[in-house]
Amino acid sequence: MLRSRPSARPPVPCCRIRPTVLRISVFKHAFTNAATSVHSKARTTSLLVGLGSAALVASYFLWPNSSRAAPTKTNALLSPTHFTPVELTATEPCPDPNTRLITLTVPRQSIPPLTQAAFQPIWSIYVKDDDIQVERPFTPLEGIDYDGRMRFWIKRYDNGEVGRWLHSRKAGDKIEIRGPLKTWLWQENEWDEVIMISGGTGITPFYQLIHKELLSQPSITSKTRFTLLHSSRRPTELPPAEMLRPLLAYSQAHPDRLRLSLFVDSSEGPPHPAVPVSWLTVGRIGKPAIEHAMGSRTRSWWRTLFSGSSGEDREDDTNGKKVMFLVCGPDPMVAAIAGPYGRNFSQGDVGGALGELGYGRESVWKL
């Protein structure tokens, strides 16, 4: 659209990380030595050596070699440090032909204790495309159950190697995965309200959070209220009924716990099987939708002018409530809502609609 990090670093944003070539970078030292050894040679010889070195480096990275990939272990517990072979046990079509619900099942001997903190939301796993030695992270919708099953909503993009590869797999095929890896650390009762803004398959980390904290709980202990604003281009590109029906039912039964708003660029075309067109808002998510979700409790222009967008005064703007905005989706949408990502997949400054409303880094996280 994602790599294990030391705990001291910020969580890895699920929706931001690019496909990773499975290689260990060991060429830097060799390249430096090569450059030193030819320093005194003629300019022509240096050029030839440079071109040869570049060719070697290119072949190193572009030619698949399993010996340089993370190891594969068949009898070890699921872990971010190695790949585990799992079985693709179901692949189901969705109203959008470019998306599928795919279920992977971890062998019983590889299922770790599910009570460990790594399986608290929000987390993802890496899937490896064995054909080209590339891995890509995906977020399990309901986490992992005690039988080792994980279900994913995966879109096939023209330039998405692993997504296309998964769409071509069939039930019974073996897939290699590693994880879990934290995407964003949920802390119960840390926030009074969490507002999630998503586009396309960017809803998957938010579905995982809502499923864990609301849908799967017989009684609710968290005091946090959740709001989900989700957008797709057309009704059929909204999440499948298997995802939307639980969200709609819960939001209607418990509006004090979950509020759900669905947006489409256009309502034309076939209807969604789970959502009447009258329930959809035509248009993109912007400041008016965010202000409505916040009950129009936004900063006055003079407070924004004098305090900037550091987020220090957000409690005043929400009647004393501590609010967190989570944003996940295509890059243009994230930029419009919260500003572009920074260099090297960092958070960057808060801009877009949330920046204009006066929110800062303390209350905005881009997944």
BELBELNOR-V583565 format. One record per residue. N is the residue number from 0. RES is the residue in one letter. D_CENTER is the distance of its C-alpha to the mean C-alpha in Angstrom with 1 decimal. Layout:
BEGIN
{{N | RES | D_CENTER} {N | RES | D_CENTER}}
END
This chain:
BEGIN
{{0 | M | 7.7} {1 | L | 7.2} {2 | R | 12.5} {3 | S | 14.5} {4 | R | 15.5} {5 | P | 18.7} {6 | S | 18.3} {7 | A | 20.0} {8 | R | 17.2} {9 | P | 14.4} {10 | P | 11.2} {11 | V | 8.8} {12 | P | 6.0} {13 | C | 2.8} {14 | C | 3.1} {15 | R | 6.5} {16 | I | 8.0} {17 | R | 10.6} {18 | P | 12.4} {19 | T | 14.7} {20 | V | 18.4} {21 | L | 19.7} {22 | R | 22.6} {23 | I | 24.1} {24 | S | 25.3} {25 | V | 29.0} {26 | F | 30.6} {27 | K | 30.9} {28 | H | 34.0} {29 | A | 35.7} {30 | F | 35.1} {31 | T | 36.6} {32 | N | 39.6} {33 | A | 40.2} {34 | A | 40.2} {35 | T | 42.8} {36 | S | 45.0} {37 | V | 45.5} {38 | H | 45.9} {39 | S | 49.6} {40 | K | 49.8} {41 | A | 50.6} {42 | R | 48.1} {43 | T | 48.2} {44 | T | 47.6} {45 | S | 44.7} {46 | L | 43.2} {47 | L | 43.6} {48 | V | 42.2} {49 | G | 39.2} {50 | L | 38.6} {51 | G | 39.0} {52 | S | 36.7} {53 | A | 34.0} {54 | A | 34.6} {55 | L | 34.3} {56 | V | 31.0} {57 | A | 29.6} {58 | S | 30.8} {59 | Y | 29.4} {60 | F | 25.8} {61 | L | 26.1} {62 | W | 28.2} {63 | P | 26.4} {64 | N | 27.8} {65 | S | 26.6} {66 | S | 28.6} {67 | R | 26.3} {68 | A | 23.1} {69 | A | 21.8} {70 | P | 24.4} {71 | T | 24.2} {72 | K | 25.7} {73 | T | 26.8} {74 | N | 28.4} {75 | A | 26.1} {76 | L | 23.6} {77 | L | 19.9} {78 | S | 18.8} {79 | P | 16.5} {80 | T | 19.7} {81 | H | 20.7} {82 | F | 19.9} {83 | T | 21.0} {84 | P | 22.3} {85 | V | 21.2} {86 | E | 22.4} {87 | L | 20.9} {88 | T | 22.8} {89 | A | 21.8} {90 | T | 20.4} {91 | E | 21.0} {92 | P | 21.3} {93 | C | 19.9} {94 | P | 21.6} {95 | D | 19.6} {96 | P | 20.9} {97 | N | 18.0} {98 | T | 15.8} {99 | R | 16.6} {100 | L | 16.1} {101 | I | 16.3} {102 | T | 17.5} {103 | L | 17.8} {104 | T | 20.5} {105 | V | 21.0} {106 | P | 24.8} {107 | R | 26.5} {108 | Q | 27.6} {109 | S | 24.1} {110 | I | 22.7} {111 | P | 22.5} {112 | P | 23.4} {113 | L | 20.8} {114 | T | 22.0} {115 | Q | 20.8} {116 | A | 18.5} {117 | A | 15.8} {118 | F | 15.2} {119 | Q | 15.0} {120 | P | 11.8} {121 | I | 9.0} {122 | W | 8.7} {123 | S | 7.7} {124 | I | 10.3} {125 | Y | 11.3} {126 | V | 13.4} {127 | K | 16.4} {128 | D | 18.3} {129 | D | 21.8} {130 | D | 23.4} {131 | I | 22.1} {132 | Q | 20.7} {133 | V | 17.2} {134 | E | 14.1} {135 | R | 10.5} {136 | P | 7.6} {137 | F | 6.9} {138 | T | 6.5} {139 | P | 10.2} {140 | L | 11.2} {141 | E | 14.2} {142 | G | 13.5} {143 | I | 16.5} {144 | D | 20.1} {145 | Y | 23.4} {146 | D | 24.0} {147 | G | 21.0} {148 | R | 19.3} {149 | M | 15.5} {150 | R | 14.6} {151 | F | 11.7} {152 | W | 11.6} {153 | I | 11.3} {154 | K | 12.6} {155 | R | 15.2} {156 | Y | 15.3} {157 | D | 18.6} {158 | N | 17.1} {159 | G | 14.4} {160 | E | 16.4} {161 | V | 14.7} {162 | G | 13.7} {163 | R | 17.4} {164 | W | 18.6} {165 | L | 17.0} {166 | H | 18.6} {167 | S | 21.8} {168 | R | 22.0} {169 | K | 24.2} {170 | A | 24.7} {171 | G | 26.2} {172 | D | 24.6} {173 | K | 23.4} {174 | I | 19.9} {175 | E | 19.2} {176 | I | 16.1} {177 | R | 15.6} {178 | G | 13.9} {179 | P | 13.0} {180 | L | 11.1} {181 | K | 10.2} {182 | T | 7.0} {183 | W | 9.2} {184 | L | 12.8} {185 | W | 14.2} {186 | Q | 17.9} {187 | E | 20.2} {188 | N | 22.5} {189 | E | 21.3} {190 | W | 20.7} {191 | D | 22.9} {192 | E | 20.4} {193 | V | 16.6} {194 | I | 15.8} {195 | M | 12.4} {196 | I | 12.3} {197 | S | 10.1} {198 | G | 11.0} {199 | G | 11.0} {200 | T | 8.3} {201 | G | 6.1} {202 | I | 8.2} {203 | T | 7.1} {204 | P | 5.9} {205 | F | 9.0} {206 | Y | 11.0} {207 | Q | 10.7} {208 | L | 12.0} {209 | I | 14.6} {210 | H | 15.7} {211 | K | 16.3} {212 | E | 18.0} {213 | L | 19.8} {214 | L | 20.0} {215 | S | 21.0} {216 | Q | 23.3} {217 | P | 27.1} {218 | S | 27.7} {219 | I | 25.5} {220 | T | 26.0} {221 | S | 23.3} {222 | K | 24.8} {223 | T | 21.5} {224 | R | 21.3} {225 | F | 18.1} {226 | T | 17.8} {227 | L | 15.3} {228 | L | 15.8} {229 | H | 14.3} {230 | S | 15.5} {231 | S | 16.2} {232 | R | 19.0} {233 | R | 21.3} {234 | P | 21.8} {235 | T | 21.3} {236 | E | 17.8} {237 | L | 16.7} {238 | P | 15.1} {239 | P | 17.8} {240 | A | 20.5} {241 | E | 19.4} {242 | M | 16.5} {243 | L | 18.3} {244 | R | 21.6} {245 | P | 20.7} {246 | L | 18.9} {247 | L | 22.0} {248 | A | 24.5} {249 | Y | 23.2} {250 | S | 22.9} {251 | Q | 26.5} {252 | A | 27.9} {253 | H | 26.4} {254 | P | 25.8} {255 | D | 26.4} {256 | R | 23.2} {257 | L | 20.8} {258 | R | 21.1} {259 | L | 19.4} {260 | S | 19.9} {261 | L | 19.1} {262 | F | 19.7} {263 | V | 20.6} {264 | D | 22.0} {265 | S | 24.9} {266 | S | 26.3} {267 | E | 28.3} {268 | G | 28.1} {269 | P | 27.9} {270 | P | 26.8} {271 | H | 24.0} {272 | P | 25.5} {273 | A | 24.2} {274 | V | 24.3} {275 | P | 27.6} {276 | V | 27.5} {277 | S | 29.2} {278 | W | 26.2} {279 | L | 24.1} {280 | T | 24.2} {281 | V | 24.8} {282 | G | 23.4} {283 | R | 20.3} {284 | I | 18.8} {285 | G | 20.8} {286 | K | 23.0} {287 | P | 25.1} {288 | A | 22.4} {289 | I | 21.0} {290 | E | 24.6} {291 | H | 25.4} {292 | A | 22.5} {293 | M | 24.0} {294 | G | 27.5} {295 | S | 28.4} {296 | R | 28.4} {297 | T | 27.5} {298 | R | 29.3} {299 | S | 32.6} {300 | W | 33.0} {301 | W | 35.4} {302 | R | 33.1} {303 | T | 30.3} {304 | L | 33.0} {305 | F | 34.4} {306 | S | 31.4} {307 | G | 28.8} {308 | S | 25.1} {309 | S | 24.7} {310 | G | 23.8} {311 | E | 26.9} {312 | D | 28.5} {313 | R | 25.7} {314 | E | 27.6} {315 | D | 30.5} {316 | D | 28.6} {317 | T | 27.3} {318 | N | 30.6} {319 | G | 29.8} {320 | K | 26.4} {321 | K | 23.5} {322 | V | 20.5} {323 | M | 16.8} {324 | F | 14.7} {325 | L | 10.9} {326 | V | 9.6} {327 | C | 6.6} {328 | G | 7.9} {329 | P | 10.3} {330 | D | 11.8} {331 | P | 15.1} {332 | M | 13.9} {333 | V | 12.0} {334 | A | 15.3} {335 | A | 17.5} {336 | I | 16.1} {337 | A | 15.6} {338 | G | 16.8} {339 | P | 15.5} {340 | Y | 13.7} {341 | G | 16.4} {342 | R | 17.6} {343 | N | 15.9} {344 | F | 12.4} {345 | S | 14.0} {346 | Q | 13.7} {347 | G | 16.9} {348 | D | 19.1} {349 | V | 18.4} {350 | G | 19.8} {351 | G | 19.7} {352 | A | 20.7} {353 | L | 19.7} {354 | G | 21.6} {355 | E | 24.5} {356 | L | 24.5} {357 | G | 24.9} {358 | Y | 21.8} {359 | G | 20.8} {360 | R | 18.6} {361 | E | 19.6} {362 | S | 18.2} {363 | V | 15.2} {364 | W | 11.8} {365 | K | 9.3} {366 | L | 5.7}}
END
